[in-house]
Amino acid sequence: SAPPLRHDEL
Amino acid sequence: MNIFRLTGDLSHLAAIIILLLKIWKTRSCAGISGKSQILFALVFTTRYLDLLTSFISLYNTSMKFIYIGCAYATVYMIYAKFKATYDGNHDTFRVEFLVVPIGGLAFLVNHDFSPLEILWTFSIYLESVAILPQLFMISKTGEAETITTHYLFFLGLYRALYLMNWIWRFYFEGFFDMIAIVAGVVQTILYCDFFYLYVTKVLKGKKLSLPA
């Protein structure tokens, strides 16, 4: 799956 | 959030605090690569610009501010406050040979050709090699203070834990980010030599000195 463009990791 | 990512973030925070306290308490940045610390400040600055555009959680936002604040405080202490103790003669890694190619790579290989995304990609690539000036400096001086080895241990451990976090997220959430994973693998591999010395020497109470 394409990664979400909203990066939720530090 | 999962246990690997939480312990990874705490390990990263521990590393950052250990370094900050080491310099502050000893009032000396001997053996510390200012260049690596500048690269880390650049990594956080380019990665956390989304502080201005999106809110994920209080944890996410507060940790980003802590990381950025500590990074700049560390750079300030190295190049201003305790500049007299900065060992510039051994901190000679040519960082431009890292930043320029990585800047180009971020333009070529990314998830989305938007400014924020390219900066995020640049930050991910840069973080994977940002420790090289520090490792290079230790190889030049031939030794490292024990507190510095603990700093490096937690710093290396954090991304290794993130690799486990990505396995967890792929298995349970079907989430994976190839750019972060590849860069994270490279980053962790760069620490392997240090991890070996840390476990075989420092954990046995010896000083870390090279060549072994």
Backbone of each chain as ProteinMPNN parsed JSONL, in Angstrom:
{"seq_chain_A": "SAPPLRHDEL", "coords_chain_A": {"N_chain_A": [[0.873, -1.197, 0.0], [0.481, 2.223, -0.73], [2.472, 4.556, 1.032], [1.111, 6.673, 3.581], [0.849, 10.145, 2.922], [0.836, 11.755, 5.011], [2.945, 11.813, 7.472], [3.148, 9.924, 10.292], [5.027, 9.286, 12.086], [7.86, 9.908, 14.243]], "CA_chain_A": [[0.0, 0.0, 0.0], [1.314, 3.441, -0.792], [2.534, 5.133, 2.382], [0.324, 7.91, 3.704], [1.764, 11.287, 2.807], [0.896, 12.395, 6.345], [3.844, 10.938, 8.229], [2.727, 9.993, 11.701], [6.13, 8.862, 12.97], [8.842, 10.99, 14.523]], "C_chain_A": [[0.895, 1.229, 0.0], [1.315, 4.077, 0.597], [1.685, 6.413, 2.419], [1.255, 9.11, 3.614], [1.825, 12.036, 4.124], [1.718, 11.458, 7.208], [3.528, 11.06, 9.702], [3.831, 9.548, 12.655], [7.116, 10.003, 13.15], [10.024, 10.859, 13.555]], "O_chain_A": [[1.938, 1.256, 0.655], [0.279, 4.131, 1.26], [1.564, 7.128, 1.424], [2.348, 9.084, 4.181], [2.726, 12.843, 4.351], [1.225, 10.412, 7.63], [3.621, 12.137, 10.291], [3.621, 9.443, 13.863], [7.199, 10.924, 12.337], [10.96, 11.657, 13.611]]}, "seq_chain_B": "MNIFRLTGDLSHLAAIIILLLKIWKTRSCAGISGKSQILFALVFTTRYLDLLTSFISLYNTSMKFIYIGCAYATVYMIYAKFKATYDGNHDTFRVEFLVVPIGGLAFLVNHDFSPLEILWTFSIYLESVAILPQLFMISKTGEAETITTHYLFFLGLYRALYLMNWIWRFYFEGFFDMIAIVAGVVQTILYCDFFYLYVTKVLKGKKLSLPA", "coords_chain_B": {"N_chain_B": [[0.419, 3.455, 17.461], [3.045, 1.477, 18.794], [4.783, -0.906, 20.917], [7.416, -1.113, 20.072], [7.88, 1.214, 18.648], [7.392, 3.112, 20.603], [9.358, 2.527, 22.573], [11.48, 2.934, 20.952], [11.334, 5.691, 20.366], [11.716, 6.635, 22.973], [14.265, 5.716, 23.46], [15.652, 7.2, 21.604], [15.153, 9.754, 22.6], [16.451, 9.482, 25.044], [19.108, 9.241, 24.202], [19.544, 11.795, 23.103], [19.198, 13.398, 25.358], [21.2, 12.375, 27.049], [23.505, 13.176, 25.681], [23.235, 15.949, 25.736], [23.31, 16.437, 28.499], [25.821, 15.441, 29.082], [27.546, 17.262, 27.82], [26.729, 19.617, 29.071], [27.093, 19.133, 31.875], [29.795, 18.39, 32.068], [30.832, 20.538, 30.977], [32.062, 20.454, 28.547], [32.756, 19.583, 25.174], [34.371, 17.644, 24.243], [35.495, 15.169, 22.024], [33.117, 15.025, 20.763], [31.365, 15.159, 17.708], [30.772, 18.062, 16.133], [29.811, 18.427, 13.626], [28.163, 16.233, 13.062], [26.138, 16.825, 14.844], [25.124, 19.166, 13.796], [24.103, 18.149, 11.444], [22.08, 16.538, 12.501], [20.425, 18.477, 13.606], [19.618, 19.658, 11.258], [18.287, 17.501, 10.116], [16.044, 17.23, 11.841], [14.885, 19.729, 11.495], [14.154, 19.795, 8.788], [12.46, 17.663, 8.71], [10.364, 18.109, 10.477], [8.804, 20.207, 9.679], [6.196, 19.921, 9.24], [4.991, 20.553, 11.544], [3.939, 22.961, 11.314], [1.858, 22.599, 9.652], [0.229, 20.314, 10.102], [-1.544, 18.583, 12.695], [-0.89, 15.862, 14.686], [-0.753, 14.42, 17.151], [-0.667, 15.136, 20.68], [1.526, 14.014, 21.824], [3.153, 13.539, 19.567], [3.58, 16.149, 18.61], [4.772, 17.411, 20.866], [7.088, 15.881, 21.286], [8.466, 16.438, 18.927], [9.06, 19.146, 19.215], [10.723, 18.979, 21.445], [12.851, 17.445, 20.447], [13.838, 19.131, 18.413], [14.464, 21.408, 19.875], [16.437, 20.44, 21.7], [18.369, 19.614, 19.887], [19.259, 21.989, 18.665], [20.124, 23.312, 20.92], [22.257, 21.713, 21.641], [23.976, 22.048, 19.429], [24.445, 24.754, 19.734], [25.839, 24.759, 22.19], [28.128, 23.414, 21.478], [29.32, 24.935, 19.43], [29.311, 27.495, 20.397], [28.93, 28.123, 23.313], [30.665, 26.226, 24.642], [32.839, 26.325, 22.984], [35.6, 26.392, 23.114], [36.303, 23.882, 23.886], [35.82, 22.329, 21.775], [36.795, 19.884, 19.476], [37.991, 20.555, 16.788], [40.02, 19.737, 15.079], [39.859, 17.051, 14.78], [37.397, 16.666, 13.827], [36.688, 16.299, 10.988], [35.197, 15.386, 8.833], [33.958, 15.447, 5.514], [31.157, 16.854, 5.154], [29.733, 17.914, 3.075], [29.915, 16.125, 1.07], [28.009, 14.383, 1.758], [25.6, 15.761, 2.07], [24.992, 17.022, -0.394], [24.749, 14.917, -2.484], [22.658, 13.507, -1.254], [20.696, 15.404, -1.177], [20.171, 15.565, -3.896], [19.272, 12.961, -4.377], [16.936, 12.93, -2.908], [15.308, 14.452, -4.473], [14.996, 12.807, -6.623], [14.109, 10.271, -5.788], [11.268, 9.844, -4.225], [8.113, 10.004, -2.387], [6.306, 11.824, -3.218], [6.216, 14.673, -5.212], [6.399, 17.156, -3.744], [7.161, 20.176, -1.934], [7.25, 19.868, 0.964], [7.248, 17.084, 1.186], [9.536, 16.334, -0.211], [11.452, 17.523, 1.375], [11.031, 16.054, 3.666], [11.82, 13.545, 2.766], [14.476, 14.069, 2.157], [15.36, 14.492, 4.749], [15.022, 11.96, 5.892], [16.822, 10.397, 4.409], [19.171, 11.777, 5.05], [19.367, 11.431, 7.795], [20.128, 8.815, 7.96], [22.82, 8.736, 7.475], [23.916, 10.627, 9.097], [25.398, 10.195, 11.388], [27.902, 9.551, 10.602], [30.108, 11.506, 10.547], [30.646, 11.585, 13.317], [31.339, 8.925, 13.954], [33.522, 8.747, 12.329], [35.188, 10.622, 13.517], [35.703, 9.401, 15.976], [37.148, 7.237, 15.053], [39.371, 8.558, 14.218], [40.395, 9.808, 16.521], [40.727, 7.567, 17.96], [39.551, 6.726, 20.26], [36.765, 6.844, 22.64], [34.811, 8.688, 24.985], [33.241, 7.067, 27.742], [30.611, 7.886, 28.326], [29.897, 8.968, 25.916], [29.795, 6.715, 24.359], [27.536, 5.493, 25.372], [25.635, 7.29, 24.57], [25.801, 6.926, 21.774], [25.009, 4.275, 21.644], [22.261, 4.255, 22.443], [21.308, 5.894, 20.47], [21.757, 4.426, 18.164], [20.26, 2.202, 18.763], [17.652, 3.131, 18.717], [16.796, 3.396, 15.998], [16.994, 0.775, 15.221], [14.978, -0.321, 16.736], [12.905, 0.957, 15.506], [12.88, -0.368, 13.097], [11.8, -2.769, 13.856], [9.35, -1.826, 14.613], [8.316, -1.149, 12.087], [8.07, -3.664, 10.953], [6.12, -4.69, 12.625], [4.032, -2.883, 12.047], [3.605, -3.399, 9.357], [2.7, -5.982, 9.46], [0.419, -5.845, 11.143], [-0.979, -3.584, 10.327], [-0.668, -3.327, 7.685], [0.842, -1.313, 6.781], [3.57, 0.225, 5.19], [6.626, 1.92, 4.603], [8.709, 2.289, 2.175], [10.887, 3.983, 1.699], [11.608, 5.004, 4.21], [12.163, 2.587, 5.46], [14.316, 1.403, 3.998], [16.283, 3.38, 4.343], [16.431, 3.288, 7.089], [17.44, 0.745, 7.535], [19.989, 0.964, 6.411], [21.007, 2.932, 8.107], [21.037, 1.596, 10.584], [22.776, -0.492, 10.073], [25.172, 0.887, 9.847], [25.831, 1.217, 12.46], [26.594, -1.223, 13.356], [29.274, -2.111, 13.672], [30.07, -0.455, 15.747], [28.231, -1.302, 17.708], [29.188, -3.855, 18.185], [31.699, -3.343, 19.352], [30.796, -1.913, 21.546], [29.358, -3.789, 23.048], [31.265, -5.791, 23.486], [33.305, -4.436, 24.75], [32.707, -1.914, 26.234], [30.539, -2.7, 27.812], [31.791, -4.456, 29.354], [33.168, -3.015, 31.047], [35.433, -1.916, 30.034], [37.398, 0.632, 28.366], [36.351, 2.273, 25.368], [38.376, 1.786, 22.726], [40.141, 2.307, 19.688], [42.435, 1.08, 17.13], [40.952, -2.071, 17.786]], "CA_chain_B": [[1.622, 3.385, 18.297], [3.299, 0.129, 19.327], [5.833, -0.913, 21.924], [8.74, -0.904, 19.457], [8.02, 2.635, 18.289], [7.475, 3.901, 21.844], [10.703, 2.359, 23.169], [12.42, 3.561, 20.009], [11.322, 7.141, 20.621], [12.309, 6.898, 24.3], [15.704, 5.488, 23.314], [16.152, 8.376, 20.885], [15.117, 10.867, 23.566], [17.518, 9.219, 26.037], [20.389, 9.579, 23.559], [19.627, 13.251, 22.97], [19.36, 13.963, 26.717], [22.522, 11.964, 27.55], [24.523, 14.032, 25.062], [23.041, 17.315, 26.241], [23.781, 16.468, 29.897], [27.275, 15.22, 29.091], [28.212, 18.528, 27.481], [26.375, 20.64, 30.065], [27.681, 18.815, 33.195], [31.276, 18.399, 32.023], [31.161, 21.821, 30.322], [33.036, 20.136, 27.504], [32.23, 18.74, 24.07], [35.518, 16.865, 23.731], [35.146, 13.864, 21.445], [31.8, 15.087, 20.1], [31.431, 15.751, 16.374], [29.809, 19.152, 15.932], [29.22, 18.265, 12.285], [27.024, 15.316, 13.176], [25.05, 17.5, 15.555], [24.522, 20.092, 12.832], [23.296, 17.328, 10.535], [20.857, 16.12, 13.207], [19.541, 19.653, 13.688], [19.061, 19.8, 9.901], [17.336, 16.395, 9.948], [14.803, 17.547, 12.555], [14.277, 20.936, 10.924], [13.509, 19.493, 7.497], [11.418, 16.634, 8.874], [9.268, 18.527, 11.355], [8.119, 21.418, 9.186], [4.752, 19.662, 9.279], [4.458, 21.144, 12.791], [3.211, 24.18, 10.91], [0.717, 22.309, 8.758], [-0.744, 19.28, 10.547], [-1.457, 18.146, 14.092], [-1.152, 14.418, 14.756], [-1.127, 14.145, 18.547], [0.117, 15.938, 21.63], [2.808, 13.29, 21.946], [3.924, 13.774, 18.35], [3.999, 17.558, 18.557], [5.7, 17.767, 21.953], [8.384, 15.225, 21.041], [9.149, 17.159, 17.839], [9.63, 20.386, 19.788], [11.828, 18.592, 22.327], [13.981, 17.039, 19.595], [14.404, 20.308, 17.727], [15.066, 22.269, 20.904], [17.677, 19.829, 22.205], [19.368, 19.571, 18.807], [19.847, 23.327, 18.511], [20.847, 23.622, 22.164], [23.53, 20.98, 21.569], [24.832, 22.738, 18.443], [24.834, 26.033, 20.365], [26.851, 24.512, 23.226], [29.376, 22.974, 20.845], [29.956, 25.981, 18.612], [29.332, 28.825, 21.041], [29.184, 28.152, 24.768], [31.883, 25.49, 25.021], [33.602, 26.261, 21.739], [37.032, 26.166, 23.416], [36.566, 22.442, 24.085], [35.472, 21.61, 20.541], [38.014, 19.322, 18.884], [37.823, 20.734, 15.338], [41.07, 19.078, 14.28], [39.486, 15.652, 14.511], [36.025, 16.63, 13.298], [37.018, 16.797, 9.644], [34.44, 14.678, 7.794], [33.461, 16.385, 4.498], [29.697, 16.63, 5.159], [29.143, 18.314, 1.79], [29.849, 14.904, 0.252], [26.779, 13.666, 2.162], [24.392, 16.587, 1.921], [24.689, 17.307, -1.814], [24.146, 13.752, -3.16], [21.379, 13.147, -0.621], [19.729, 16.397, -1.671], [19.778, 15.141, -5.252], [18.508, 11.702, -4.288], [15.587, 13.242, -2.397], [14.522, 14.949, -5.615], [14.762, 11.729, -7.603], [13.362, 9.152, -5.198], [10.406, 10.285, -3.12], [6.725, 9.534, -2.537], [5.472, 12.875, -3.802], [7.115, 15.778, -5.571], [5.957, 18.429, -3.136], [8.254, 20.689, -1.087], [7.299, 19.237, 2.3], [7.568, 15.66, 1.042], [10.948, 16.228, -0.627], [12.253, 17.839, 2.567], [10.912, 14.91, 4.575], [12.643, 12.485, 2.181], [15.883, 14.489, 2.383], [15.63, 14.29, 6.171], [15.135, 10.508, 6.138], [18.104, 9.961, 3.838], [20.294, 12.401, 5.773], [19.51, 10.847, 9.127], [20.759, 7.482, 7.902], [24.292, 8.885, 7.432], [24.314, 11.792, 9.9], [26.321, 9.803, 12.455], [29.231, 9.249, 10.027], [31.181, 12.361, 11.086], [30.94, 11.199, 14.696], [32.065, 7.644, 13.913], [34.816, 9.059, 11.696], [35.994, 11.329, 14.527], [36.157, 8.393, 16.951], [38.199, 6.413, 14.42], [40.58, 9.394, 14.137], [40.973, 10.005, 17.87], [41.083, 6.229, 18.438], [38.85, 6.363, 21.501], [35.551, 7.639, 22.931], [34.445, 8.677, 26.405], [32.195, 6.057, 27.979], [29.27, 8.498, 28.218], [29.639, 9.131, 24.483], [29.409, 5.392, 23.787], [26.133, 5.253, 25.763], [24.861, 8.147, 23.649], [25.756, 6.258, 20.467], [24.255, 3.021, 21.769], [20.816, 4.542, 22.42], [20.987, 6.49, 19.168], [21.703, 3.325, 17.193], [19.166, 1.294, 19.172], [16.338, 3.728, 18.376], [16.364, 3.069, 14.63], [16.824, -0.691, 15.176], [13.628, -0.552, 17.266], [11.962, 1.41, 14.479], [12.786, -1.435, 12.077], [10.825, -3.73, 14.398], [8.058, -1.116, 14.53], [7.817, -1.243, 10.711], [7.622, -5.052, 10.755], [4.854, -4.762, 13.359], [2.985, -2.113, 11.352], [3.302, -4.081, 8.098], [1.94, -7.205, 9.769], [-0.876, -5.552, 11.758], [-1.682, -2.444, 9.718], [-0.447, -3.295, 6.243], [1.545, -0.055, 6.498], [5.032, 0.217, 5.092], [7.162, 3.064, 3.87], [9.961, 1.734, 1.674], [11.989, 4.965, 1.829], [12.029, 5.015, 5.625], [12.703, 1.271, 5.818], [15.655, 1.236, 3.4], [17.207, 4.309, 5.026], [16.588, 2.807, 8.466], [18.333, -0.427, 7.507], [21.344, 1.498, 6.194], [21.395, 3.638, 9.341], [21.314, 0.621, 11.653], [23.984, -1.239, 9.669], [26.353, 1.721, 10.124], [26.163, 1.136, 13.889], [26.913, -2.609, 13.757], [30.669, -2.181, 14.144], [30.085, 0.181, 17.079], [27.495, -2.162, 18.656], [30.07, -4.977, 18.557], [32.694, -2.826, 20.307], [30.099, -1.501, 22.777], [28.986, -4.98, 23.832], [32.45, -6.566, 23.902], [34.243, -3.648, 25.557], [32.146, -0.973, 27.209], [29.675, -3.404, 28.79], [32.669, -5.231, 30.248], [33.878, -2.056, 31.893], [36.665, -1.385, 29.419], [37.226, 1.873, 27.596], [36.264, 1.992, 23.937], [39.532, 2.356, 22.008], [40.364, 1.704, 18.366], [41.873, -0.185, 16.664], [40.658, -2.936, 18.95]], "C_chain_B": [[1.77, 1.949, 18.782], [4.532, 0.179, 20.209], [7.204, -0.64, 21.311], [8.958, 0.576, 19.147], [8.15, 3.48, 19.553], [8.867, 3.769, 22.472], [11.754, 2.966, 22.233], [12.493, 5.055, 20.244], [11.978, 7.474, 21.959], [13.817, 6.698, 24.261], [16.349, 6.682, 22.615], [16.214, 9.577, 21.83], [16.223, 10.707, 24.603], [18.871, 9.615, 25.459], [20.584, 11.087, 23.529], [19.878, 13.898, 24.339], [20.749, 13.625, 27.275], [23.598, 12.898, 26.996], [24.461, 15.452, 25.623], [23.606, 17.432, 27.661], [25.295, 16.294, 29.955], [28.009, 16.547, 28.844], [27.967, 19.564, 28.579], [27.114, 20.398, 31.391], [29.213, 18.903, 33.163], [31.789, 19.715, 31.442], [32.217, 21.608, 29.233], [32.383, 19.29, 26.422], [33.375, 17.96, 23.434], [35.017, 15.522, 23.199], [33.812, 13.856, 20.735], [31.952, 15.768, 18.742], [30.35, 16.819, 16.225], [29.101, 18.991, 14.596], [28.026, 17.314, 12.329], [25.852, 16.006, 13.84], [24.363, 18.536, 14.673], [23.625, 19.311, 11.873], [22.001, 16.886, 11.219], [19.882, 17.292, 13.341], [18.862, 19.874, 12.335], [18.013, 18.714, 9.636], [16.0, 16.75, 10.592], [14.098, 18.755, 11.923], [13.525, 20.603, 9.642], [12.385, 18.472, 7.655], [10.186, 17.163, 9.599], [8.631, 19.841, 10.938], [6.604, 21.205, 9.223], [4.143, 20.103, 10.612], [3.595, 22.359, 12.438], [1.932, 23.843, 10.153], [-0.26, 21.273, 9.309], [-0.482, 18.902, 12.002], [-1.81, 16.669, 14.143], [-1.572, 14.023, 16.164], [-0.253, 15.018, 19.436], [1.509, 15.326, 21.795], [3.711, 13.639, 20.769], [4.469, 15.199, 18.324], [5.021, 17.884, 19.638], [7.068, 17.127, 21.741], [9.152, 15.973, 19.948], [9.791, 18.435, 18.37], [10.828, 20.064, 20.684], [13.059, 18.235, 21.49], [14.641, 18.258, 18.957], [15.119, 21.203, 18.733], [16.391, 21.725, 21.393], [18.77, 19.842, 21.133], [20.058, 20.918, 18.663], [20.607, 23.739, 19.766], [22.215, 22.94, 22.146], [24.484, 21.661, 20.59], [25.34, 24.05, 19.028], [25.954, 25.804, 21.378], [28.185, 24.118, 22.603], [30.093, 24.143, 20.169], [29.98, 27.358, 19.259], [29.785, 28.684, 22.488], [30.488, 27.451, 25.147], [32.79, 25.301, 23.796], [35.076, 25.917, 22.0], [37.345, 24.673, 23.559], [36.23, 21.622, 22.841], [36.745, 21.185, 19.817], [37.897, 19.345, 17.357], [38.842, 19.981, 14.503], [40.721, 17.631, 13.954], [38.082, 15.538, 13.934], [36.074, 17.118, 11.859], [36.262, 16.093, 8.534], [33.839, 15.698, 6.825], [31.939, 16.174, 4.346], [29.056, 17.044, 3.837], [29.046, 17.117, 0.851], [28.647, 14.05, 0.645], [25.564, 14.474, 1.726], [24.006, 16.767, 0.456], [24.093, 16.085, -2.527], [22.78, 13.374, -2.586], [20.296, 14.141, -1.028], [19.243, 16.004, -3.048], [18.898, 13.912, -5.211], [17.076, 11.966, -3.842], [14.687, 13.777, -3.509], [14.125, 13.811, -6.549], [13.863, 10.638, -7.044], [12.556, 9.662, -4.005], [8.991, 9.787, -3.374], [5.86, 10.555, -3.262], [6.344, 14.101, -4.054], [6.576, 17.101, -5.052], [7.059, 18.88, -2.176], [8.363, 19.972, 0.26], [7.741, 17.783, 2.207], [9.031, 15.469, 0.634], [11.853, 16.537, 0.559], [12.2, 16.679, 3.564], [11.823, 13.774, 4.096], [14.125, 12.782, 2.375], [16.27, 14.189, 3.831], [15.832, 12.81, 6.5], [16.468, 9.986, 5.615], [19.264, 10.507, 4.662], [20.489, 11.748, 7.136], [20.27, 9.534, 9.068], [22.28, 7.591, 7.902], [24.805, 9.994, 8.343], [25.334, 11.455, 10.98], [27.74, 9.576, 11.916], [30.331, 10.195, 10.52], [31.582, 11.98, 12.508], [31.746, 9.895, 14.729], [33.461, 7.851, 13.319], [35.751, 9.722, 12.711], [36.537, 10.349, 15.56], [37.269, 7.542, 16.339], [39.498, 7.223, 14.322], [41.221, 9.574, 15.508], [41.363, 8.647, 18.469], [40.401, 5.841, 19.725], [37.589, 7.213, 21.641], [35.283, 7.557, 24.43], [33.284, 7.693, 26.579], [30.798, 6.65, 27.836], [28.906, 8.687, 26.746], [29.215, 7.8, 23.857], [27.956, 5.066, 24.177], [25.208, 6.079, 24.869], [24.689, 7.438, 22.312], [24.933, 4.973, 20.527], [22.75, 3.287, 21.658], [20.391, 5.131, 21.079], [20.866, 5.397, 18.102], [20.535, 2.405, 17.478], [17.813, 1.824, 18.694], [15.894, 3.331, 16.98], [16.214, 1.549, 14.467], [15.434, -1.037, 15.686], [12.573, -0.098, 16.254], [11.807, 0.372, 13.386], [11.768, -2.466, 12.543], [9.422, -3.121, 14.352], [7.468, -1.255, 13.136], [7.389, -2.658, 10.369], [6.247, -5.213, 11.408], [3.736, -4.102, 12.553], [2.628, -2.781, 10.035], [2.38, -5.265, 8.384], [0.538, -6.854, 10.263], [-1.66, -4.46, 11.04], [-1.531, -2.434, 8.205], [0.253, -2.03, 5.816], [3.017, -0.342, 6.239], [5.463, 1.387, 4.234], [8.575, 2.693, 3.445], [11.136, 2.696, 1.861], [12.525, 4.951, 3.253], [12.693, 3.696, 5.992], [14.116, 1.09, 5.266], [16.669, 2.133, 4.11], [17.471, 3.829, 6.455], [17.5, 1.605, 8.55], [19.782, 0.029, 7.339], [21.864, 2.121, 7.491], [21.808, 2.659, 10.419], [22.575, -0.178, 11.341], [25.241, -0.438, 9.996], [26.773, 1.615, 11.596], [26.703, -0.248, 14.279], [28.318, -2.726, 14.34], [30.741, -1.592, 15.561], [29.388, -0.717, 18.095], [28.401, -3.297, 19.142], [31.071, -4.511, 19.615], [32.025, -2.468, 21.63], [29.845, -2.718, 23.667], [30.242, -5.694, 24.345], [33.392, -5.757, 24.791], [33.543, -2.856, 26.654], [31.319, -1.706, 28.268], [30.515, -4.278, 29.717], [33.549, -4.282, 31.062], [35.155, -1.52, 31.289], [36.346, -0.072, 28.702], [37.122, 1.484, 26.124], [37.456, 2.644, 23.246], [39.704, 1.58, 20.709], [41.83, 1.86, 18.001], [41.832, -1.167, 17.829], [41.935, -3.64, 19.403]], "O_chain_B": [[0.793, 1.286, 19.131], [5.241, 1.185, 20.244], [8.057, -0.014, 21.941], [10.044, 1.12, 19.346], [8.916, 4.443, 19.586], [9.479, 4.766, 22.856], [12.791, 3.452, 22.685], [13.581, 5.626, 20.313], [12.703, 8.463, 22.076], [14.563, 7.409, 24.934], [17.44, 7.12, 22.98], [17.198, 10.316, 21.854], [16.859, 11.686, 24.993], [19.683, 10.246, 26.136], [21.648, 11.596, 23.883], [20.673, 14.83, 24.456], [21.399, 14.469, 27.892], [24.48, 13.354, 27.724], [25.481, 16.066, 25.938], [24.292, 18.401, 27.987], [25.97, 16.92, 30.772], [28.951, 16.9, 29.553], [28.877, 20.296, 28.969], [27.689, 21.323, 31.964], [29.842, 19.414, 34.09], [32.991, 19.979, 31.413], [33.114, 22.425, 29.023], [31.573, 18.406, 26.702], [33.349, 17.655, 22.242], [34.222, 14.836, 23.842], [33.401, 12.841, 20.173], [32.584, 16.819, 18.632], [29.159, 16.51, 16.195], [27.938, 19.369, 14.448], [26.998, 17.569, 11.701], [24.702, 15.801, 13.451], [23.158, 18.756, 14.792], [22.527, 19.754, 11.533], [20.944, 16.862, 10.589], [18.671, 17.122, 13.208], [17.685, 20.23, 12.27], [16.983, 18.972, 9.013], [14.947, 16.594, 9.974], [12.871, 18.792, 11.831], [12.403, 21.065, 9.43], [11.469, 18.418, 6.835], [9.074, 16.697, 9.346], [7.991, 20.512, 11.748], [5.829, 22.161, 9.236], [2.927, 20.038, 10.794], [2.665, 22.725, 13.158], [1.037, 24.678, 10.021], [-1.454, 21.341, 9.018], [0.657, 18.904, 12.467], [-2.886, 16.263, 13.704], [-2.603, 13.379, 16.36], [0.761, 15.562, 19.0], [2.516, 16.028, 21.891], [4.878, 13.989, 20.946], [5.649, 15.428, 18.056], [6.02, 18.552, 19.371], [8.095, 17.759, 21.988], [10.37, 16.121, 20.044], [10.924, 18.765, 18.019], [11.824, 20.787, 20.682], [14.17, 18.671, 21.789], [15.865, 18.388, 18.967], [16.221, 21.69, 18.484], [17.368, 22.467, 21.492], [19.944, 20.054, 21.434], [21.282, 20.991, 18.553], [21.618, 24.435, 19.684], [23.21, 23.518, 22.583], [25.666, 21.832, 20.89], [26.502, 24.417, 18.851], [26.915, 26.573, 21.421], [29.246, 24.447, 23.133], [31.303, 24.319, 20.315], [30.596, 28.284, 18.731], [30.895, 29.082, 22.841], [31.312, 28.003, 25.876], [33.414, 24.255, 23.615], [35.713, 25.235, 21.197], [38.486, 24.247, 23.381], [36.335, 20.395, 22.841], [37.645, 21.99, 19.574], [37.728, 18.307, 16.717], [38.572, 19.625, 13.356], [41.218, 17.06, 12.983], [37.631, 14.445, 13.593], [35.576, 18.197, 11.537], [36.662, 16.2, 7.375], [33.273, 16.702, 7.258], [31.503, 15.397, 3.497], [27.962, 16.584, 3.508], [28.206, 17.088, -0.048], [28.305, 13.099, -0.058], [24.635, 13.956, 1.107], [22.83, 16.676, 0.105], [23.023, 16.203, -3.124], [21.87, 12.978, -3.314], [19.134, 13.775, -1.201], [18.052, 16.094, -3.343], [17.898, 13.827, -5.924], [16.132, 11.334, -4.314], [13.472, 13.584, -3.491], [13.069, 13.842, -7.18], [12.97, 10.14, -7.73], [13.095, 9.882, -2.921], [8.696, 9.223, -4.428], [4.827, 10.218, -3.841], [7.121, 14.506, -3.19], [6.332, 18.037, -5.814], [7.808, 18.049, -1.662], [9.443, 19.524, 0.645], [8.511, 17.305, 3.04], [9.685, 14.533, 1.094], [12.892, 15.901, 0.738], [13.192, 16.363, 4.22], [12.503, 13.127, 4.892], [14.92, 11.902, 2.704], [17.365, 13.698, 4.103], [16.707, 12.455, 7.289], [17.157, 9.226, 6.295], [20.225, 9.791, 4.942], [21.617, 11.535, 7.581], [20.974, 9.176, 10.012], [22.964, 6.643, 8.287], [26.004, 10.273, 8.36], [26.059, 12.336, 11.44], [28.678, 9.425, 12.699], [31.407, 9.719, 10.882], [32.762, 12.055, 12.853], [32.73, 9.791, 15.461], [34.437, 7.228, 13.738], [36.944, 9.424, 12.76], [37.692, 10.451, 15.974], [38.221, 7.17, 17.026], [40.591, 6.656, 14.339], [42.443, 9.502, 15.643], [42.208, 8.572, 19.361], [40.634, 4.75, 20.244], [37.365, 8.159, 20.885], [35.491, 6.522, 25.064], [32.46, 7.516, 25.682], [29.901, 6.006, 27.292], [27.737, 8.578, 26.375], [28.387, 7.764, 22.947], [27.233, 4.437, 23.405], [24.138, 5.621, 24.467], [23.583, 7.355, 21.779], [24.242, 4.628, 19.569], [22.051, 2.634, 20.883], [19.276, 4.905, 20.61], [19.98, 5.445, 17.248], [19.897, 1.889, 16.561], [16.937, 1.048, 18.313], [14.735, 2.966, 16.785], [15.401, 1.089, 13.666], [14.778, -1.931, 15.151], [11.495, -0.685, 16.156], [10.73, 0.237, 12.805], [10.976, -2.977, 11.751], [8.439, -3.813, 14.087], [6.262, -1.457, 12.993], [6.456, -2.853, 9.589], [5.333, -5.795, 10.824], [2.651, -4.66, 12.389], [1.467, -2.743, 9.626], [1.419, -5.518, 7.658], [-0.435, -7.489, 9.854], [-2.886, -4.418, 11.138], [-2.174, -1.643, 7.515], [0.268, -1.694, 4.631], [3.644, -1.081, 6.998], [4.784, 1.79, 3.289], [9.517, 2.769, 4.235], [12.252, 2.265, 2.149], [13.734, 4.894, 3.477], [13.668, 3.675, 6.744], [15.015, 0.669, 5.994], [17.774, 1.699, 4.437], [18.585, 3.946, 6.965], [18.248, 1.451, 9.515], [20.682, -0.452, 8.028], [22.995, 1.876, 7.913], [22.816, 2.863, 11.096], [23.351, -0.502, 12.241], [26.261, -1.011, 10.378], [27.923, 1.888, 11.94], [27.207, -0.433, 15.387], [28.521, -3.363, 15.374], [31.384, -2.153, 16.449], [29.878, -0.887, 19.212], [28.397, -3.66, 20.318], [31.275, -5.174, 20.632], [32.593, -2.683, 22.701], [30.084, -2.683, 24.874], [30.282, -6.146, 25.489], [34.199, -6.339, 25.515], [33.754, -3.093, 27.843], [31.382, -1.385, 29.455], [30.026, -4.778, 30.73], [34.534, -4.691, 31.677], [35.884, -0.763, 31.93], [35.187, 0.272, 28.47], [37.719, 0.502, 25.684], [37.557, 3.868, 23.175], [39.452, 0.377, 20.637], [42.457, 2.762, 18.556], [42.633, -1.063, 18.758], [41.908, -4.41, 20.363]]}, "name": "protein", "num_of_chains": 2, "seq": "SAPPLRHDELMNIFRLTGDLSHLAAIIILLLKIWKTRSCAGISGKSQILFALVFTTRYLDLLTSFISLYNTSMKFIYIGCAYATVYMIYAKFKATYDGNHDTFRVEFLVVPIGGLAFLVNHDFSPLEILWTFSIYLESVAILPQLFMISKTGEAETITTHYLFFLGLYRALYLMNWIWRFYFEGFFDMIAIVAGVVQTILYCDFFYLYVTKVLKGKKLSLPA"}
